Amino acid sequence: MTTNIKYDQKNVRKYHYFMLLSLIQKHKSISRSKLAELTKISNTTVGKIVKDLIEDHLVIEVGQIEGDLGRRATLLEINPQGAYIIGVQIDVNNVNIALVSLNGNLILKRNLIFDDMNNPKEALSKIADEIEIMICDFGTINSKKIIAIGISIPGLVTWPDGKVLSVPQLQWYDIEIKSFLEQRLNYDIFVDNDVRSVLLAESLFGTIGKYKNAVCIYIGSGVGGAVMINGEISRGSFNTLGEIGHTTLDRNGPLCSCGRMGCLQTYLCSSELEKQAQKPIHEIFKAYHEGNDWAKRLILQAKQFLGIAISNVICSYNPEVVLLAGPMVQEYPELVEGINDIAGEFIWAPLRNSFTLVKADIGTDSGVIGASALVLNEFLRHSNELT
């Protein structure tokens, strides 16, 4: 009986350790007394756990604010040099690798260009080589602070075993990324779809940290989606919950790369717009700004279908916030100009004011930061039910 009590106490202490670490990360700066108030843990216990976090170099003291009864309260923050994550973004003919701090800052970054990504084992071997070079460049002492490696990739990915079922644009099918890289590298590997990675990154480091219920609509060479409910990524049985790109909007619409007709992404993504216009995406938007009727019709249609997509996810998931992300949103903001009003035409009236619409703000490094967010989220997820 005594052994079980000790076991329970040990796990409670571990739970509280990550609970406080999670809250410090979420609030950016917070005092011990505020942590005690939020968690209902005694001030004494909070003080002991914070002492452990500081000794483990995960948390630092950064200053003071006015506390209760005129007392000064010391503020705590995540130590950006306490631990690191390697984030890897795999895309078409391009791989970004970065060393990322716990507060989302890039320390080192490499970019790999592949002439041919059709040999996944060869590509993954080269990625592993580059990760090892980065770890070596970081130094022996600092490399011990790397906690894990996150991989973001488009397509269908199983969770948590990190097997790529299908990435058509890379011609990758049934590839065991996690097990392959864990055999090559002496680190835990976390692999997930790129859209869920971006949603996590914006939740941990970006614009939507205060929200627990969110939907991400990602527009690039394809269209993807991801859903967060009560602070947790919702996955479904095939880890594809929220993937709206292949929802059918018009059974007589354009032929999609998936072989079906009228998928959402045929009206929105860059590759499909290029196919319809027979021009590169930058020329389409150039013609749009020059007032060419064909370009105006094409972009207006895209905006209408984006408004419909927003309406559909509002009814389906009832989020507090809808996050618009991806290269098309970043590089061509005209696509989302006035989108609140356009979406409002389609949204069911009782839900019209139920959400906030925001653009992702992490920028061009969202892929590698998102990949690192996969790791950090698992590192902190012991206490997702706290506000």
NUMARSE-839854 format. One record per residue (C-alpha): residue in three letters; chain; y, z, x. Coordinates in pm, 1 decimal, decimal comma. Each point is the difference from the previous one (the first is absolute). Layout:
# residues N
{r "ALA" "A" {Y Z X}}
...
# end
This chain:
# residues 387
{r "MET" "A" {0,0 0,0 0,0}}
{r "THR" "A" {240,0 84,8 281,2}}
{r "THR" "A" {-63,0 -339,0 162,6}}
{r "ASN" "A" {92,9 -179,7 -321,2}}
{r "ILE" "A" {322,2 199,2 -28,8}}
{r "LYS" "A" {95,0 -94,7 354,4}}
{r "TYR" "A" {-85,6 -362,6 -71,5}}
{r "ASP" "A" {217,5 -0,6 -310,5}}
{r "GLN" "A" {289,3 166,9 180,7}}
{r "LYS" "A" {-20,3 -253,5 280,7}}
{r "ASN" "A" {16,4 -290,8 -243,3}}
{r "VAL" "A" {283,6 155,3 -199,6}}
{r "ARG" "A" {195,7 42,4 323,5}}
{r "LYS" "A" {-68,7 -363,5 93,8}}
{r "TYR" "A" {107,0 -113,7 -346,2}}
{r "HIS" "A" {323,8 198,2 25,5}}
{r "TYR" "A" {62,6 -137,0 350,5}}
{r "PHE" "A" {-2,2 -359,4 -122,7}}
{r "MET" "A" {176,7 95,3 -321,3}}
{r "LEU" "A" {300,1 127,8 193,2}}
{r "LEU" "A" {-9,0 -292,2 241,4}}
{r "SER" "A" {-1,0 -240,0 -296,5}}
{r "LEU" "A" {297,1 170,7 -162,7}}
{r "ILE" "A" {198,9 3,8 323,7}}
{r "GLN" "A" {-64,4 -373,1 40,9}}
{r "LYS" "A" {95,6 -70,6 -360,5}}
{r "HIS" "A" {321,2 202,7 -2,6}}
{r "LYS" "A" {102,4 -110,7 352,8}}
{r "SER" "A" {180,0 334,4 56,8}}
{r "ILE" "A" {-103,7 322,2 -170,9}}
{r "SER" "A" {11,5 374,9 60,9}}
{r "ARG" "A" {-288,4 247,7 8,8}}
{r "SER" "A" {132,7 175,3 -309,9}}
{r "LYS" "A" {9,0 -327,2 -193,5}}
{r "LEU" "A" {-359,5 -70,9 106,1}}
{r "ALA" "A" {-102,7 342,9 -128,9}}
{r "GLU" "A" {182,7 -65,8 -327,7}}
{r "LEU" "A" {-167,5 -339,5 -52,6}}
{r "THR" "A" {-352,3 108,7 92,3}}
{r "LYS" "A" {4,1 357,2 -140,1}}
{r "ILE" "A" {-139,0 114,0 336,6}}
{r "SER" "A" {145,0 320,6 143,7}}
{r "ASN" "A" {282,8 -23,1 250,7}}
{r "THR" "A" {-220,4 174,1 256,2}}
{r "THR" "A" {-283,5 -252,3 -34,5}}
{r "VAL" "A" {242,7 -292,8 7,3}}
{r "GLY" "A" {151,5 142,1 318,6}}
{r "LYS" "A" {-340,7 26,1 169,4}}
{r "ILE" "A" {-100,9 -354,8 -94,6}}
{r "VAL" "A" {335,5 -144,4 106,0}}
{r "LYS" "A" {-45,4 178,1 333,2}}
{r "ASP" "A" {-334,8 -181,6 38,0}}
{r "LEU" "A" {161,3 -333,0 -88,8}}
{r "ILE" "A" {269,9 54,0 261,0}}
{r "GLU" "A" {-254,0 102,6 265,1}}
{r "ASP" "A" {-199,2 -315,0 -83,4}}
{r "HIS" "A" {320,1 -201,0 61,1}}
{r "LEU" "A" {-9,3 -150,5 -348,4}}
{r "VAL" "A" {314,2 175,2 -126,1}}
{r "ILE" "A" {333,0 88,6 162,2}}
{r "GLU" "A" {296,0 220,6 -93,3}}
{r "VAL" "A" {317,4 -206,7 -30,2}}
{r "GLY" "A" {283,5 224,3 -117,7}}
{r "GLN" "A" {110,6 242,2 -266,9}}
{r "ILE" "A" {149,3 -1,5 -347,6}}
{r "GLU" "A" {141,1 269,3 -226,5}}
{r "GLY" "A" {-291,3 179,8 -165,4}}
{r "ASP" "A" {-36,5 265,0 -269,8}}
{r "LEU" "A" {234,9 297,5 5,7}}
{r "GLY" "A" {208,4 -157,3 276,0}}
{r "ARG" "A" {-287,5 -9,6 248,0}}
{r "ARG" "A" {-44,4 -297,4 229,2}}
{r "ALA" "A" {-320,0 -201,3 -55,3}}
{r "THR" "A" {-158,6 -203,3 279,5}}
{r "LEU" "A" {-88,2 -359,5 -88,3}}
{r "LEU" "A" {-331,7 -159,0 90,6}}
{r "GLU" "A" {-78,1 -367,3 60,5}}
{r "ILE" "A" {-297,1 -208,7 107,9}}
{r "ASN" "A" {-4,5 -28,3 379,3}}
{r "PRO" "A" {29,9 -376,7 67,3}}
{r "GLN" "A" {-162,0 53,4 341,4}}
{r "GLY" "A" {-276,8 227,8 -121,8}}
{r "ALA" "A" {-253,0 -268,5 -86,9}}
{r "TYR" "A" {-22,9 -377,1 -24,4}}
{r "ILE" "A" {-183,8 -268,8 -193,3}}
{r "ILE" "A" {-83,8 -357,3 94,9}}
{r "GLY" "A" {73,4 -243,8 -281,1}}
{r "VAL" "A" {-142,5 -352,3 -6,7}}
{r "GLN" "A" {112,9 -271,4 -239,6}}
{r "ILE" "A" {-233,9 -299,4 -21,5}}
{r "ASP" "A" {143,9 -314,9 -155,9}}
{r "VAL" "A" {-49,6 -376,6 19,7}}
{r "ASN" "A" {2,5 -96,1 371,4}}
{r "ASN" "A" {202,0 309,7 78,0}}
{r "VAL" "A" {-80,7 363,4 81,9}}
{r "ASN" "A" {253,0 279,0 55,2}}
{r "ILE" "A" {-104,4 319,0 177,1}}
{r "ALA" "A" {227,5 302,8 28,8}}
{r "LEU" "A" {-1,9 358,9 109,7}}
{r "VAL" "A" {168,3 197,5 -278,9}}
{r "SER" "A" {125,2 359,1 -7,0}}
{r "LEU" "A" {-67,9 235,4 -291,5}}
{r "ASN" "A" {347,6 -68,3 -138,7}}
{r "GLY" "A" {-57,9 -376,0 -8,4}}
{r "ASN" "A" {185,5 -104,3 315,1}}
{r "LEU" "A" {-139,9 -275,1 222,1}}
{r "ILE" "A" {-58,7 105,5 360,7}}
{r "LEU" "A" {-177,6 -309,2 135,8}}
{r "LYS" "A" {-71,7 -335,6 -161,9}}
{r "ARG" "A" {-202,6 -309,5 86,9}}
{r "ASN" "A" {-29,3 -332,8 -178,5}}
{r "LEU" "A" {-305,2 -224,7 35,1}}
{r "ILE" "A" {-1,2 -366,2 -98,4}}
{r "PHE" "A" {-337,9 -154,9 -77,8}}
{r "ASP" "A" {-54,9 -375,5 -2,5}}
{r "ASP" "A" {-314,2 54,9 -203,8}}
{r "MET" "A" {-92,5 314,5 -193,8}}
{r "ASN" "A" {-319,9 -148,6 -144,4}}
{r "ASN" "A" {-220,0 194,8 244,4}}
{r "PRO" "A" {50,6 359,5 -118,9}}
{r "LYS" "A" {-214,0 168,1 268,0}}
{r "GLU" "A" {193,3 -177,2 274,8}}
{r "ALA" "A" {333,0 89,4 -164,5}}
{r "LEU" "A" {-100,3 365,4 -43,0}}
{r "SER" "A" {-113,3 17,8 363,7}}
{r "LYS" "A" {339,0 -126,7 112,7}}
{r "ILE" "A" {173,4 249,9 -228,3}}
{r "ALA" "A" {-210,7 281,2 149,7}}
{r "ASP" "A" {93,4 -117,6 350,7}}
{r "GLU" "A" {370,3 11,7 -86,4}}
{r "ILE" "A" {-32,4 346,5 -154,6}}
{r "GLU" "A" {-162,6 125,8 319,0}}
{r "ILE" "A" {284,1 -149,3 205,9}}
{r "MET" "A" {255,8 171,8 -223,4}}
{r "ILE" "A" {-178,5 334,9 31,5}}
{r "CYS" "A" {-8,5 -44,1 378,1}}
{r "ASP" "A" {371,5 -82,5 8,4}}
{r "PHE" "A" {72,6 312,7 -204,9}}
{r "GLY" "A" {-153,3 220,3 269,8}}
{r "THR" "A" {-297,5 234,1 22,8}}
{r "ILE" "A" {180,4 315,4 -119,0}}
{r "ASN" "A" {179,1 -160,4 -293,8}}
{r "SER" "A" {-305,0 -202,7 -106,9}}
{r "LYS" "A" {-176,4 326,0 -85,1}}
{r "LYS" "A" {255,8 37,6 -280,6}}
{r "ILE" "A" {-117,5 -318,0 -176,3}}
{r "ILE" "A" {-183,3 121,8 -310,1}}
{r "ALA" "A" {-145,9 -325,4 -139,2}}
{r "ILE" "A" {51,4 -372,8 -54,6}}
{r "GLY" "A" {98,6 -167,3 -327,6}}
{r "ILE" "A" {-64,2 -365,1 -84,2}}
{r "SER" "A" {173,1 -192,5 -279,1}}
{r "ILE" "A" {-128,7 -341,6 -103,8}}
{r "PRO" "A" {40,9 -225,6 -304,3}}
{r "GLY" "A" {-293,9 -56,7 -231,5}}
{r "LEU" "A" {-280,3 211,9 -143,9}}
{r "VAL" "A" {-88,7 305,5 208,8}}
{r "THR" "A" {-245,1 276,4 -87,7}}
{r "TRP" "A" {113,5 362,4 31,3}}
{r "PRO" "A" {-71,7 217,2 192,1}}
{r "ASP" "A" {-261,4 -199,7 193,3}}
{r "GLY" "A" {252,1 -266,3 102,1}}
{r "LYS" "A" {-202,3 -313,7 -63,6}}
{r "VAL" "A" {192,8 -321,0 -67,4}}
{r "LEU" "A" {-169,5 -173,0 -292,9}}
{r "SER" "A" {230,0 -300,4 -14,5}}
{r "VAL" "A" {315,4 -122,4 172,6}}
{r "PRO" "A" {11,3 -369,2 -99,4}}
{r "GLN" "A" {308,4 -81,4 206,7}}
{r "LEU" "A" {-183,6 118,5 314,3}}
{r "GLN" "A" {-343,4 -121,4 -108,2}}
{r "TRP" "A" {-131,3 354,3 55,6}}
{r "TYR" "A" {-286,7 112,1 -222,3}}
{r "ASP" "A" {-216,7 314,9 21,0}}
{r "ILE" "A" {147,9 121,9 329,6}}
{r "GLU" "A" {-63,0 363,4 100,1}}
{r "ILE" "A" {340,6 63,0 157,7}}
{r "LYS" "A" {-17,0 380,5 0,7}}
{r "SER" "A" {-344,7 30,6 157,6}}
{r "PHE" "A" {67,5 -280,8 250,3}}
{r "LEU" "A" {322,4 157,3 130,8}}
{r "GLU" "A" {-135,6 355,9 -4,9}}
{r "GLN" "A" {-280,3 -116,4 228,8}}
{r "ARG" "A" {255,6 -155,7 236,1}}
{r "LEU" "A" {266,7 270,4 -13,9}}
{r "ASN" "A" {-44,9 375,5 11,6}}
{r "TYR" "A" {212,8 62,8 -310,9}}
{r "ASP" "A" {-44,1 26,9 -374,6}}
{r "ILE" "A" {97,5 -326,2 -171,1}}
{r "PHE" "A" {149,8 -32,1 -349,7}}
{r "VAL" "A" {10,1 -348,3 -157,6}}
{r "ASP" "A" {166,6 -100,6 -325,8}}
{r "ASN" "A" {175,9 -279,8 -182,2}}
{r "ASP" "A" {353,3 -75,5 123,4}}
{r "VAL" "A" {168,7 61,7 -336,3}}
{r "ARG" "A" {-139,8 351,7 -34,0}}
{r "SER" "A" {111,3 60,6 358,9}}
{r "VAL" "A" {357,6 -102,6 -81,1}}
{r "LEU" "A" {3,8 220,5 -311,6}}
{r "LEU" "A" {-112,2 297,8 210,0}}
{r "ALA" "A" {259,5 -76,7 268,2}}
{r "GLU" "A" {283,3 -7,0 -252,2}}
{r "SER" "A" {-130,0 321,3 -156,3}}
{r "LEU" "A" {-21,9 185,3 333,3}}
{r "PHE" "A" {296,9 -149,7 186,2}}
{r "GLY" "A" {204,1 -216,7 -235,1}}
{r "THR" "A" {173,4 -21,8 -333,9}}
{r "ILE" "A" {-251,8 150,4 -242,8}}
{r "GLY" "A" {-95,8 333,1 157,0}}
{r "LYS" "A" {116,3 200,2 -302,7}}
{r "TYR" "A" {-226,3 -186,6 -241,7}}
{r "LYS" "A" {-366,3 77,3 -73,5}}
{r "ASN" "A" {-71,1 -296,2 -227,2}}
{r "ALA" "A" {82,6 -339,9 143,7}}
{r "VAL" "A" {-100,8 -364,7 -11,5}}
{r "CYS" "A" {57,8 -246,1 285,0}}
{r "ILE" "A" {35,3 -372,5 -66,4}}
{r "TYR" "A" {-34,7 -183,6 331,0}}
{r "ILE" "A" {110,3 -363,3 27,9}}
{r "GLY" "A" {-73,8 -206,6 308,4}}
{r "SER" "A" {-240,7 -288,5 57,6}}
{r "GLY" "A" {-186,1 156,8 -293,8}}
{r "VAL" "A" {75,4 268,1 -258,6}}
{r "GLY" "A" {-156,2 345,2 14,7}}
{r "GLY" "A" {37,0 334,4 -167,4}}
{r "ALA" "A" {-78,6 366,0 55,7}}
{r "VAL" "A" {25,3 311,7 -214,8}}
{r "MET" "A" {66,1 365,5 80,9}}
{r "ILE" "A" {-70,6 263,4 -266,3}}
{r "ASN" "A" {79,3 368,5 54,2}}
{r "GLY" "A" {64,9 -69,7 367,6}}
{r "GLU" "A" {-338,6 -163,9 60,9}}
{r "ILE" "A" {-79,2 -369,3 48,0}}
{r "SER" "A" {-208,8 -114,8 -297,0}}
{r "ARG" "A" {-284,2 -223,1 112,0}}
{r "GLY" "A" {-243,7 -88,7 -277,6}}
{r "SER" "A" {-367,0 -78,7 61,6}}
{r "PHE" "A" {67,4 -288,5 243,6}}
{r "ASN" "A" {320,9 141,1 155,0}}
{r "THR" "A" {198,8 -269,1 -182,2}}
{r "LEU" "A" {176,9 197,2 -273,4}}
{r "GLY" "A" {349,4 -141,8 -50,8}}
{r "GLU" "A" {-72,4 -340,9 154,1}}
{r "ILE" "A" {212,4 -204,0 -238,9}}
{r "GLY" "A" {24,8 -325,0 197,7}}
{r "HIS" "A" {-301,3 -150,3 -174,0}}
{r "THR" "A" {76,4 113,7 -352,5}}
{r "THR" "A" {11,6 -308,6 -223,3}}
{r "LEU" "A" {337,1 -74,0 -157,0}}
{r "ASP" "A" {-66,3 -355,3 -117,8}}
{r "ARG" "A" {-350,5 -144,1 -28,1}}
{r "ASN" "A" {156,1 -347,8 23,2}}
{r "GLY" "A" {222,7 89,7 293,0}}
{r "PRO" "A" {-13,0 -115,2 364,1}}
{r "LEU" "A" {-327,9 6,8 191,6}}
{r "CYS" "A" {-22,6 316,0 211,1}}
{r "SER" "A" {-162,8 25,4 343,2}}
{r "CYS" "A" {-266,1 217,8 -167,4}}
{r "GLY" "A" {-112,7 -302,1 -204,1}}
{r "ARG" "A" {133,9 119,1 -336,1}}
{r "MET" "A" {307,0 -112,9 -193,6}}
{r "GLY" "A" {331,0 174,8 -59,8}}
{r "CYS" "A" {-35,9 312,7 215,0}}
{r "LEU" "A" {320,3 201,6 47,3}}
{r "GLN" "A" {21,5 -88,9 367,7}}
{r "THR" "A" {19,9 -374,1 -76,9}}
{r "TYR" "A" {351,0 66,2 -135,2}}
{r "LEU" "A" {125,3 241,2 265,7}}
{r "CYS" "A" {-147,0 -20,2 348,7}}
{r "SER" "A" {140,3 -216,0 278,3}}
{r "SER" "A" {-313,1 -210,8 51,5}}
{r "GLU" "A" {-20,3 -97,1 -367,9}}
{r "LEU" "A" {373,6 -74,8 -27,8}}
{r "GLU" "A" {-32,5 -219,9 309,4}}
{r "LYS" "A" {-296,2 -179,1 -157,3}}
{r "GLN" "A" {193,1 -71,5 -319,3}}
{r "ALA" "A" {318,1 -113,0 177,1}}
{r "GLN" "A" {-175,0 -173,1 291,7}}
{r "LYS" "A" {258,0 165,6 224,7}}
{r "PRO" "A" {9,5 306,3 230,4}}
{r "ILE" "A" {120,7 318,0 -167,6}}
{r "HIS" "A" {326,2 13,1 196,7}}
{r "GLU" "A" {88,6 -349,6 -122,1}}
{r "ILE" "A" {-71,1 102,4 -358,8}}
{r "PHE" "A" {249,4 286,0 21,4}}
{r "LYS" "A" {250,2 -219,1 187,0}}
{r "ALA" "A" {-16,6 -249,4 -286,3}}
{r "TYR" "A" {34,8 289,4 -245,8}}
{r "HIS" "A" {326,4 108,6 164,7}}
{r "GLU" "A" {122,1 -358,2 2,3}}
{r "GLY" "A" {-45,7 -9,3 -377,8}}
{r "ASN" "A" {-286,2 -252,1 -17,5}}
{r "ASP" "A" {-141,9 8,4 -351,0}}
{r "TRP" "A" {-366,4 -18,8 105,1}}
{r "ALA" "A" {40,5 299,2 235,1}}
{r "LYS" "A" {195,0 200,7 -258,4}}
{r "ARG" "A" {-273,8 -61,5 -258,6}}
{r "LEU" "A" {-273,0 101,9 244,3}}
{r "ILE" "A" {170,3 323,6 110,3}}
{r "LEU" "A" {109,7 90,0 -354,1}}
{r "GLN" "A" {-359,3 -45,2 -115,4}}
{r "ALA" "A" {-118,2 225,0 285,2}}
{r "LYS" "A" {248,2 268,1 -103,3}}
{r "GLN" "A" {-111,2 -23,2 -362,0}}
{r "PHE" "A" {-363,3 49,6 95,8}}
{r "LEU" "A" {93,6 290,2 229,9}}
{r "GLY" "A" {174,1 159,2 -298,3}}
{r "ILE" "A" {-318,5 -47,4 -204,4}}
{r "ALA" "A" {-206,9 155,1 280,6}}
{r "ILE" "A" {229,5 303,3 10,3}}
{r "SER" "A" {-29,4 33,9 -378,0}}
{r "ASN" "A" {-378,9 -15,0 20,6}}
{r "VAL" "A" {-30,9 270,6 267,5}}
{r "ILE" "A" {241,2 224,3 -193,2}}
{r "CYS" "A" {-224,4 -18,5 -306,9}}
{r "SER" "A" {-322,3 25,2 204,1}}
{r "TYR" "A" {86,0 287,2 236,8}}
{r "ASN" "A" {319,6 165,4 -132,8}}
{r "PRO" "A" {140,4 61,6 351,9}}
{r "GLU" "A" {317,4 185,1 88,6}}
{r "VAL" "A" {91,0 -270,5 248,9}}
{r "VAL" "A" {-86,8 -363,6 65,7}}
{r "LEU" "A" {24,4 -98,1 366,3}}
{r "LEU" "A" {69,9 -364,3 83,1}}
{r "ALA" "A" {-120,1 -84,3 350,8}}
{r "GLY" "A" {-121,6 -279,5 225,1}}
{r "PRO" "A" {144,8 -287,4 204,6}}
{r "MET" "A" {134,0 -187,5 -303,4}}
{r "VAL" "A" {195,7 308,5 -110,5}}
{r "GLN" "A" {129,4 69,9 350,9}}
{r "GLU" "A" {84,5 -354,9 105,7}}
{r "TYR" "A" {113,6 -144,3 -334,1}}
{r "PRO" "A" {178,0 277,8 -193,6}}
{r "GLU" "A" {116,8 -263,9 -249,5}}
{r "LEU" "A" {-348,1 26,8 -150,9}}
{r "VAL" "A" {69,7 352,3 -124,2}}
{r "GLU" "A" {373,3 -26,2 -77,2}}
{r "GLY" "A" {59,5 103,0 -360,8}}
{r "ILE" "A" {-368,6 76,3 -44,3}}
{r "ASN" "A" {74,4 322,4 -191,4}}
{r "ASP" "A" {162,0 -201,0 -277,4}}
{r "ILE" "A" {-269,9 -266,3 1,7}}
{r "ALA" "A" {-280,4 258,1 -14,4}}
{r "GLY" "A" {186,2 178,9 -278,9}}
{r "GLU" "A" {-48,0 -305,3 -222,5}}
{r "PHE" "A" {-376,8 49,4 11,2}}
{r "ILE" "A" {-51,7 377,8 25,4}}
{r "TRP" "A" {-108,9 183,3 -312,9}}
{r "ALA" "A" {310,4 177,7 -131,3}}
{r "PRO" "A" {-129,3 362,6 15,4}}
{r "LEU" "A" {-73,1 -46,5 374,4}}
{r "ARG" "A" {312,7 -193,5 94,6}}
{r "ASN" "A" {167,2 299,9 164,1}}
{r "SER" "A" {-316,6 174,2 117,3}}
{r "PHE" "A" {3,9 -120,7 360,7}}
{r "THR" "A" {211,3 -84,8 303,3}}
{r "LEU" "A" {-23,2 -338,2 173,0}}
{r "VAL" "A" {50,4 6,6 378,4}}
{r "LYS" "A" {-40,1 -227,9 300,9}}
{r "ALA" "A" {-198,3 109,8 303,7}}
{r "ASP" "A" {227,9 101,0 286,5}}
{r "ILE" "A" {-228,0 41,9 303,2}}
{r "GLY" "A" {41,5 -368,6 87,2}}
{r "THR" "A" {-189,3 -230,6 233,1}}
{r "ASP" "A" {-206,3 281,1 154,7}}
{r "SER" "A" {-139,1 111,3 -336,5}}
{r "GLY" "A" {-343,9 -141,0 90,2}}
{r "VAL" "A" {-64,2 217,9 305,5}}
{r "ILE" "A" {181,5 299,3 -148,0}}
{r "GLY" "A" {-211,0 -45,2 -313,4}}
{r "ALA" "A" {-315,6 -8,2 209,8}}
{r "SER" "A" {101,8 328,6 164,4}}
{r "ALA" "A" {79,1 142,6 -344,6}}
{r "LEU" "A" {-367,7 -45,6 -92,5}}
{r "VAL" "A" {-86,4 250,2 273,1}}
{r "LEU" "A" {284,7 241,8 -69,4}}
{r "ASN" "A" {-80,1 4,0 -370,8}}
{r "GLU" "A" {-360,4 101,6 72,3}}
{r "PHE" "A" {126,6 255,7 250,1}}
{r "LEU" "A" {226,6 160,0 -261,8}}
{r "ARG" "A" {-179,3 -63,0 -326,4}}
{r "HIS" "A" {-140,0 354,2 -33,1}}
{r "SER" "A" {292,1 92,3 -224,8}}
{r "ASN" "A" {104,7 -301,7 -202,4}}
{r "GLU" "A" {37,7 200,8 -319,2}}
{r "LEU" "A" {310,2 182,5 125,6}}
{r "THR" "A" {349,7 -124,1 -79,3}}
# end
